[in-house]
Amino acid sequence: MEAVFLTFILMLSIFLGFELINKVPATLHTPLMSGANAISGITVVGAVSLAGTGQHDLANWLGAGAVALATINVVGGYLVTDRMLAMFKKKGG
């Protein structure tokens, strides 16, 4: 693919993502983001497969970094979701 075409796709995705995020009401932003972070578990699986190839040192380092960052993202998503759900629990006995 040509660099111009790839740049066009990147700019289009940035514009569409910005427009989509601006349309989401503030009350829904946190639940959507925590769910999206939890779905990042798919990224962990891909990163583990990249880190385990053993073909190039750079690929192994990038894969290990991706595993670490994606794991932080998933754990953060679950923590935010748990904290959000705790707000709706009844207090007391």
HURA-V46373 format. One record per pair of residues at least 12 apart in sequence whose C-alpha atoms are under 10 Angstrom apart, sorted by the first residue. I is the first residue (numbers start at 1). GAP is how many residues later the second one is. D is the distance in Angstrom with one decimal. If there is no record, write none. Layout:
BEGIN
[[I;GAP;D] [I;GAP;D]]
END
This chain:
BEGIN
[[30;47;9.7] [30;50;8.1] [30;51;8.4] [30;54;8.4] [31;46;9.3] [31;49;8.4] [31;50;7.0] [31;53;7.8] [31;54;9.7] [32;45;9.8] [32;49;9.6] [33;44;7.4] [33;47;9.0] [33;48;9.2] [34;39;9.2] [34;40;8.6] [34;41;9.8] [34;42;7.7] [34;43;4.4] [34;44;6.8] [34;45;8.3] [34;46;6.0] [34;47;5.7] [34;48;9.4] [34;50;9.2] [35;39;9.2] [35;42;6.6] [35;43;8.0] [35;45;9.1] [35;46;7.4] [36;37;9.4] [36;38;8.7] [36;41;7.5] [37;33;8.7] [37;34;9.6] [37;35;9.3] [37;36;5.7] [37;37;5.3] [37;38;8.1] [37;39;7.2] [37;40;4.6] [37;41;7.7] [37;43;9.4] [37;44;9.6] [38;32;9.7] [38;33;9.5] [38;35;7.4] [38;36;4.8] [38;37;7.4] [38;38;8.0] [38;39;5.0] [38;40;6.1] [38;41;9.5] [38;42;9.7] [38;43;8.8] [39;34;9.4] [39;35;7.3] [39;38;8.6] [39;39;9.8] [40;30;6.6] [40;31;8.2] [40;32;9.8] [40;33;7.0] [40;34;5.8] [40;35;9.6] [40;37;8.7] [41;26;9.8] [41;29;7.2] [41;30;7.5] [41;32;8.6] [41;33;6.2] [41;34;9.4] [42;28;8.9] [42;32;9.6] [43;23;8.1] [43;24;7.9] [43;26;9.5] [43;27;6.2] [43;28;8.7] [43;30;9.7] [43;31;9.3] [44;19;9.4] [44;20;9.9] [44;22;7.4] [44;23;5.4] [44;24;8.4] [44;25;8.7] [44;26;5.5] [44;27;6.5] [44;28;9.9] [44;29;9.5] [44;30;8.5] [45;22;8.2] [45;25;9.3] [46;17;8.6] [46;20;8.9] [46;21;8.5] [46;24;9.9] [47;12;10.0] [47;13;9.5] [47;15;8.4] [47;16;5.1] [47;17;7.2] [47;18;8.4] [47;19;5.6] [47;20;5.2] [47;21;9.0] [47;22;9.7] [47;23;8.1] [47;24;9.9] [48;12;9.4] [48;15;6.5] [48;16;7.4] [48;17;10.0] [48;18;8.2] [48;19;6.2] [48;20;9.8] [49;14;7.9] [49;15;10.0] [49;18;9.6] [50;12;8.2] [50;13;5.2] [50;14;8.3] [50;16;8.9] [50;17;9.2] [51;12;4.0] [51;13;5.6] [51;14;8.7] [51;15;8.4] [51;16;8.0] [52;12;8.8]]
END
